[in-house]
Amino acid sequence: MFLTTLLDRRAILGNVSVNSKRQALQMVADVAARLLAVDATEVHQALLDREKLGSTGVGLGVAVPHAEIRGLERMHGIFVRLDNPVDYDSIDDMPVDLIFALLAPENAGTEHLRALAKVSRVLRQKDLREQLRKTENTDALYALLTDIADSNAA
């Protein structure tokens, strides 16, 4: 699975300023509504409901929120880089500034799990995380995410 199939250039936001995990997830929902013609409130609630099961903050300043969304025909990714990290109840108690959300069609099953594994594996790369935090341009963020991820495709 390549990240180029999940990630649209318009689904990347850099320099986002929010004050909380809830606001960050709302930002993801707003992007999803704009790009995917889904209801922002439904997406936001689905992401919040998933967080109630356990934080999607995977550590090292990274979160991978995910949810199944009615009406989607395939998996979609949304990447958000925050100006200032927010508390996310991450497994390592570190605040989060890199968010890669995954939105799956209902009953996506193994495709959803493979995408989660791929994104988590890619964002474990220290060099990539450092570059994502330094890069200002959204086109450059897209290139970093897709070039590095696709060269390490699994």
Buried (B, 14 or more C-beta within 10 A) or exposed (E): BEBBBBBBEEBBBBEBEBEEBBEBBBBBBBBBBEEBEBBBEBBBBBBBEBBEEEBBBBBBBBBBBBBBBEEBEEBBBBBBBBEEBBEBBBEEEBBBBBBBBBBBBEEBEEBBEBBBEBBBEBBEBEEBBEBBBEBEEBEBBBEBBBEBBBEEEE
